[in-house]
């Protein structure tokens, strides 16, 4: 029987959180793939990925805010995917609600479309925390879809007296909910995030000429029960 | 393929449950052969692991009829009754070794049930095998109950076959004691347990191409069974309330660290190691890595985190140290002395 970690020394290699390649011991200075901090790495991926100690210990919300404040990535799907690979983000949970809104805001900032500062990210996260676990079933409104509305509402500074801004937020939530509803069940937070962000991307492309990678995203979290498998458009064997 | 055939049983139903679990644990710890355990119990109401004793059995009736009430650790299966008219067939197998061509648990269950189905068919009893590890039924009447449990890569499947089980006694012992049948009833004559046993062994050998090696319990299994009986199966808090001990040892220390472990995580692991060095006989340590499971190798079936550690993980309390199901240290790095003090306190309780 294999010895447990409690009985044997810690392994000297671990899988990279970002790309699954084997990371080896390192003593070089590296830059954190999440928050951008530079420090002497203990383990580093051959492709240069590194997760700093603070990010390894982060809560989900700390991680989402820090990453979205730092990232230079313009594609919200890539931002979300990086976040979802971190152990702080569980397979299913309310963190997907604010992850969606913060990823969109970061994307809009990096596309140069809106002036998004950390306060905006904080406020979006606070709002997107509100839909409870299971709001998709309990409210008929997935929190990830609502996250899309929150992001655009913050960016466009919509309020109850607004005209077009408010309509945009409502329409995007509606479209996201429609896409998620077509998927059927049981719920998958990963698929809901991807579908919601696809709606956001489409709007950013059509309205602002933003350009993103073509092609259907492939889910990197497959087969964790209850996976929709071939019923999911992002499933790939 | 060689399999062990084991026929051992105790007159004590709670010891039999301990033996069954011991076989499973010992197989994981390196016992080389898969096991087919064919055995009989005394009068016993066997509770499913999550059953409520109050709604499952008539305790007064069990007491007056000297029917033992014991709880099984299997997570899939329901409460049932056994006596000397019941024949138990338990498989403890390495699923990948036994079924290298499939990952499907339902398929594995179906195949493992086939010998029993074939034997019953040979007696003229047509049995339905439901899809999900449920009982074997004859026109809606349960003729054999099934329990399934997983532990790492191992599968534990028990079929409890009503050969000549006393259904009246069953009806008295269980709150839901109807809807059952026996082989003898279905064929309208007394079916002998030894005949069914012999036929089952032949059928298993044929279906799976196994050669049987008749062996008794190993020293490891006897030791494990004794310990399991002492801390779990002989105790009311398990049998009546479903409260399982956290570990076979006296204290369980769970350490929750980042993946990869940070400097502080490594220091905690080292300090816990120092604290438990002289207490290894009494203290079990498990290291869980955030998002990556036990020892960073996933979450093995049958090896859950304690409730306290699950809560700590949900709240992102990392690193964390849980001692006997209580959060002892959160986010700081306790010295080896501090950890040792907590463990000694737990040992004193």
Interface residues (C-beta under 8 A of the other chain):
Chain A: X1 X4 X5 X6 X10 X11 X14 X17 X23 X42 X43 X53 X56 X57 X58 X59 X60 X86 X87 X88
Chain B: X28 X29 X30 X255 X258 X259 X260 X261 X262 X263 X264 X266 X269 X272 X273 X276 X284 X285 X286 X287 X290 X291 X292 X294 X295 X296 X315 X316 X318 X319 X331
